Structures are given as structure tokens and as C-alpha cells.
Amino acid sequence: MPLTMSDSESITRVLFEDFAPWAVRLFYVIGYAAIFVFLYGVYVEVRKYRRGRAASLDGRWVDRFKAMVASVLNHRTIARRDRMAGAAHRLIFYGFVLLFIGTTTITLDADILGPLFGLHFWRGDFYLWFSLVLDIAGVLLAGGLLYMMYRRGWLKLPKLDYARPDRQPADPDYDRSNYRREDWAFLWALLLIVVTGYFLEAARLVWLAARPDVWDYRWWSPAGAALAEVLRAAGVHAAAGGALRQDLWWFHGLAALLFIALIPFTKVKHIFTSAGSLMVRDLLAAQRLPRVPQEEQRVGAQFITDFTWKQLLHLDACTKCGRCHEVCPARAVGAPLSPRDVILSLREFANKTLESAVLPAAAELDVHGKGPGQVSMETLWACRTCMACVEVCPVAIEHIPIIVQMRRKLVEDGQMDPQLKKTLQTIHKTGNSFGESKRKRGAWTKSLPYPVKDARKDPVDVLWFVGDYASFDPRNQKVTQSFATLLKEAGVDYGILYDGESNAGNDVRRVGEEGLYEVLAEANIKSLSSASFKTIVTTDPHSYNTIRNEYPDFGGRYEIQHYTTLLLQLLQQGRLRVARELHARVTFHDPCHLGRFNKGYEAPREILRLLGCELIEMGRCRSNSFCCGAGGGRIWMPDSVGLDKPAHNRMREAATIPGLQVYVVSCPKDLTMFEDALKMTGNEGKFVVKELIELVREALAQEETAPAPGVAA
Amino acid sequence: MKILVAVKQVASLDEDFEIRSDGKDVDSDFLIRDLNEWDDFSLEEAMRIKESATQAVEIVVVCVGPAAADEALRKCLAKGADRAMRIWDDAIEGSDSIAIARLIAAVAVREAPDMLFAGVQSADHAFASTGIATAALLKWPHAAVVAHLIYTPGAKTAVIRRELEGGVLHEMQIECPAVLTIQLGINTPRYSSLRSIKQAAAKPIEVLSLAALGVKADEVGAGGSLSRVRRMYVPEKGRAQMIEGSVTEQAARLAEIIKDLAPGDA
């Protein structure tokens, strides 16, 4: 009758059975010591975070908590783009949680309700179900751990390789073998605790095989029972079982207590820090950068204590999963940047300096440089602020604000590329990065057969914020003129700001020149407030992002859309009509600032469908789109000699699509970057790079005047 | 210990500019103003001396110009100058470089600096004479087009190097106080972030009148100048024309043109 149930009071596991009173007391002493060590570790960590600055969180703690619990329970962020890792982590997580709840249940019964109220519920049916669930939990946990070992040991995924692109092998902090040892120790320790738990269970069964209230119910702990059968078959009987149980009890118990004690000191702490990081996440971390308070004397992050407690917590949340390392376009081309290593460097630095009892002198807190734990300017300037790292991070680490805040300090000290310095001075002087006269901003309208309204003089429905590249770059001017014609044909009442428009500042801000950004944003908001309009449209995703997400912080609240959604509306309303379908095989490149930043994935694809294009997606599309390399002010800096370029990397990816005719972009900088990359990668003549606006124009035009898509002259 | 740095707010031409109605200058609507590029380098040279000095060094920038020139001075304050002075009076309008030098020399007498730096020339008018004229008025030693400077604050002499034709370097020792006009490339000027420029807006700029400097109104302006602008204009571009036809025809046409060009003198 092994699987029948019973309410018998005797069906339970007697805690500390056959233990001498001193042994029980010893166990409790060790248990309290472990808890004390754990709490001390927590105290040290909390003290570390409190040495950071105050963070401006928007409250909403209940919502934040709910969102965090949901993320943790559904594991969506962990399973994204790595289903197997997600599945294995789910096993470990749920196994661990069940076992933890199990242990807590025993504590509740034996140490709280029992002694206080004489109440014991851990017996009978409840006990049997409890045994079954925990046995299964252990199997889940062990299965997850074994897969993770397989992943580390045999799959040898590049993202789990800790080789640093930002250090040379001779550098003192190049070696990451301690991380590797810790990873393995973590897996082995948990596995050892699980396995010894099963053997302990089995040894107890063998030891108490003569007792029907134990032995007859053994299959309620199936793994333990199976092992017990194996032990008995191997000739282990009651006495030997009892001795084995005694040894294993102590081993398992002490291992588990040691594990708990070490949580704050090892990677195990991620169970708290990652959850905390998810809870304090800023959903617009990369889209809306933090302002510098007016009263602030120092600018940007120079010392580790210049980061907020939230950022210090983010540093500790990293589990080295390597996803940011994998998606980073700078890392992909061999630049000395890995978002993971920025986070780990700063974490090592924070641990070294902020965990000590007394805060070290300021000189020892400087995070800039090439020393251990410091981040070099070459690393910081390699970032494109494309948001791939922030977007993919399963534990909500916000790399971009950290990098930009460190760049602000570099800008303040003038530690930047001479060409970038010049461009910033040019933008300050002329309001645009081309160094052109303000008056020439609207010059592209001169060759149009109709006038374009000055929105500062005439009220309009739609204010078109043109942006630098679309205004001044000769190739992009053609696209700009095409878009003007589309608006005209659709009967949209629109106007531009002419010389009242300045560079929107998105990239200036991401460079870290916050003062100049403020000047630009305030100038544009002033111009916009002098115009009368209902909504704003722009062909530039960079301008789109900053006007949409950052201008509100400066008092500029507008309804703004990227041209893709406006054109889609016009096509759907029939205000623009497709005269002929293009039947071209195309692929679409999601601009960082339209896609990842603002989730504008659908409109351009829907337009391509309406134009009759056959859209073949690249492997890296939508949220996983690959940056052209121009973001974060990199377009104003020369590329490092001898390195690959992100745009070339992307062109090679596109070139693998059989029969590709058009590589479609929807961002002025993309057009510049990819037309160049097309030539440089030898793909000229195979397919062409076009703005979506140009395709729309072609599809609207009559057959005889329209140039064929695909390979153009 | 003090270094006086003379700076100028220069103008660059905007697209499609127009000449002023009196024909003597560009219409100021078409000018984009900025700190003279050379002055960026002379201020940086002063800043370097200050930053490597063991004693306190005060850097004073001075500029002759109307209120709009404060922007150039703010940039200097943003980069770390300690004090800024602007000299202006409507009578100064129309001054040439000698008259400007008179004003700077008057400031130098008042401030008694250990060194006076100026840029080799201004990017707009390119007289390259203000600095040297100042030295002449002060009767101080001077050196022009300085490309390298070794100077310890308080020292009686400085060693300078000047670039001559053919890549030859001219190294010389000069007694202090001296006037040096600084060449581009002597250093790498620092970046002044917009934040530091904004913060500099709160620093005072001392405005000096002619009276405060003891300069008479007739010593400046057109009257106090040794040269006057007659007109400013864009010369008409020359045109080329291909002469076609046989050799005889070409020769005949050429002779015709020559006759046309020199009607009276022929």
C-alpha cells in the first residue's frame, strides 16, 4: 500500500531524530551564525548602495513590484532570444523556489507554530504531498543545473567567454578566471546540495525501513525511494543507513547553510539584485537621458559615488549572461567596448572602494582611466548608444545612462576626438553639424515648383521638423524634396521652421554635451512655440526620439510622429494611391531610434506591403536590429583605422538574402551610412539602398516616369 | 604674477552676404561672430603656464569691442581666465590696429602684467599688427609668430621659438615683460563646454571707458588711426574665352581684343 494516504499523526519526518541535544543546539548555533553572516553581507551591500547618489524614481512602487514579480515569474526577459537558457533557468528558479518554500514550511511548523501554539501541520496528507512536490522540485533544479553545466562546458557559447575587448592580456584586470571558477562553484554547490539531499532521503528510508509509517509511504518521495532501493540492493541496511544518514545530514545541512551565508558575497546575490534591478527599471532609460540639475557644480560621472544607488544596484544585477556583449555593434567590429565589461568593471570598482568600512579618498574613487575597474575614454567613445544592450538585458541594467554620464565628464574635460570637438563648436555656432549658415536650412525648398510654408508665419496642420541631415546633406535633400512632394500630393497642410530650426540635439545629448543640448532644445522649443500647428512630423528618427521623449522635460510637449506612420495613414485613407505595385524583393533596416527606441516596427513594413514589395527580413531585425554605427555622435568621429565598421557588417548580412533588390532605410543617417557601406563592401550593382520615401514615390508615379526599383543606374 | 591676453571677437561671412550701404564693410547682419582662432591658442598658452606654475598666476583677458563682444570674453572665462575686461566707447568705432593697440597698451600700463600675449593676427582683418604695435607703444620687447614658449612665471627671461621659411626654427631669448604674438598650433586649445560657458555668464566683465584708461577720444576712432578704409568690395571675376577658327582667324580676333582693351594708351 505504498501510495495510499493517511492522516495518521505518525506520518511525518521527525526532525533531528536520534540527535543528542547538544547536536541540535550546535546546529541552531551554526544556523544563526549563517543568518548573521548573510545579514552582515546584506548590510555591507546596502551600505555600498547608499554611498551612491539619490535616484529620482517616480514612485509607483506597487506597480513596480508587480511588474518585477511578473518578469521574474514569467521569465520572459531571460527566455528572449535564448529559449534554452530561459527553460533551464526556469527549472532552476522554480525548483529553488519550491525547495525554499519547503524549508520555510518546516521552519514554520517546527520553530514557530509548534513552540508557540503547539500547532503542527507538517504531517499526514500534507506531509506526503509536500514530500512529492519537493522531490519533483529537486529534479527540476538538478535538471536545470545540468543543462547549464552542459552550456558552459560543452556548448562554449562565445557570449559566455569573458575575454575582454577593452583590455590587453597583460593588464591586471584582464584575467577573468575567478568569474569562471565562481560560475562552476555555483553550479556544483547547488547540485551537490540537491544530490546529497536525495541521498540523505534515501539513507533515512533505509535506516527506518522497519517502520511502516516511513517505509510504506516511501514512494511519496520517488527520487529518494528509488535511491533507497539502489542502496539496499547494494547491501546497505538499517545500521549502515543510519550512519550514512547522520553524516549526510550534517553535510547537506552545513552545505545549505554555507550557501545561504555566502549569498551576499557571491553571484548568488543576483536573486536579490536582479529582482531589485527589474523593480527600479526605467522604461525610457536610453530614450530619455537624465538631466543635470542646475545647481550641480560637477558635471557627469567622475567618481563611483557619482552614480545613483539605483545604478550601483544595476551593476550588481549583472549575471554575465553576455547578451549585451553579443549584440553590441562596437564589440562586433572589434572596438574596445563591451557593455558587459563596462558594467563588470564598474562593479569590481564599486566593490573594491565602496564595500570598505570607511569611504576611501576621492582620488581612489575616480572611475576614469585604464587602471583596474576603471573605464577608458576609448571604451566610452566607442559606444553608439544604439540601445541594443539595454533592450536585451534580462535584468534591466541601463548601460546607456551610465556611459553618457561618464561621457559628460569627458566632454567637460575636453577629452574627445578633435573632429567631435570641432563639430560641437560648429553646432554651437551655426545650430547645425554641417557648419552651414542658418539661412541655408530651408534652401532645399528652392528647387521645388511650389512654395513650402514657413510655419512661424502661417498656421499649419503639420509642422515638419526636418533635421540636419535631411536639410543639408545633398543626397538626403533629394529624399526631403520627395517627401515634400508626397505631402503636397496628399494635400497635407504643412510647413517648416526654416532658419528657426536647429539641430534637435538627440546625438549631442548622447555625446554627453548636455549644456549644448539644453541650448538646442530650448532654441527649438522657442521656435516651435512661435509656430501654430497641430502635430509634428519628422523624417529623422533621432529628432523624433528627442522631441518625443526628451523635450517634455524642457517644457516642450508635442504630438509627434515619424513619417512612416503619417505616410501609412495617407495611403490607408487613399490620399496617396499606389499607381503600380513595385514587386521588388526588399529588406528593411529598423533604425535604432525608430525601432528599439520607439517601437515603430509595423508602419514601415505595412507601407512596404501596400507598395507590393516582397519583404525578406534579415536575421537581426526589429528589436534586434543592428546599428549602422552612426549613433551617439559617432557620425562625427572618424572610425578607428583597421577596424571593421558596423554598417559593413550589416551590408554583408543583407547581401546573404538571395535576389535582394532594395535595402530599405527610413533614416537620413542610415541612407548616408549604408550607401557608403554598399560600395565599400563590393555590393554595388547587386542591390541598392533606398529611402522608403523614394519607394513610395516610385509606386505612386506613372509607369513611364518611374525609375525601376532594384538595380539602378 | 599676471598674464594679460588680448583677444578679439572676429566675424566670419555668412552665405550670400551683402556689403553695407556705405561700401566700407560687410552688412553686420551677415556676420557670424566668434572668438578669434589665434586667441584661442594664446589663451591656452597662458592657461598652461598658470596650471604648471608653483605660484599663483592671474590671467586677465582684454578685448576692444561693443557689448556683443562679451560672448568672446565669456568663452575665455569658461576656459579658465580669471578676469575679463572690455574696452568700449562709441568713439572707438572706426579704429585701425594702431588705435586699438593704444587702448590695449593703456590696459597693460594699468594692469602691469608680467607677459602680454596676443594672437599673430585676427581671422577677419588680418593686419597682424595690433600685438606688435602694442609692444611699440609700451616700449616692451616683442616677438611675433611664436610657435613654442618656455617660460616660468616670475622669470626675467623667456625662451621662444619661431618658425621661419624652409622649416628653420629661430630660437631666441627675450626679456620680460614682453609682448608675444602666438601662432596657431603652439598647443591644443581646450574645449569649453556649453555648461562652463553658461556658468561664465555669471562672472563679471569689467567695462572700461576711454576716461578710465586716460585715452582721449581723438586718439581712437578714425581720427586717431593711421589708416582708413576706403571701400570693401568683391572684385569681379575674370572671364576666359576660347578663340576658335583657323590660325589666321584666331590671330585677327586676338589683335581685335588687344585693341579693345587698351584704347587710349595704344
Interface residues (C-beta under 8 A of the other chain):
Chain A: V292 V299 V411 E412 G414 M416 P418 K421 L424 Q425 H428 K429 T430 E436 S437 R439 K440 E513 E514 G515 L516 E518 V519
Chain B: D14 E15 D16 I32 D34 T188 R190 Y191 S193 L194 R195 S196 I197 K198
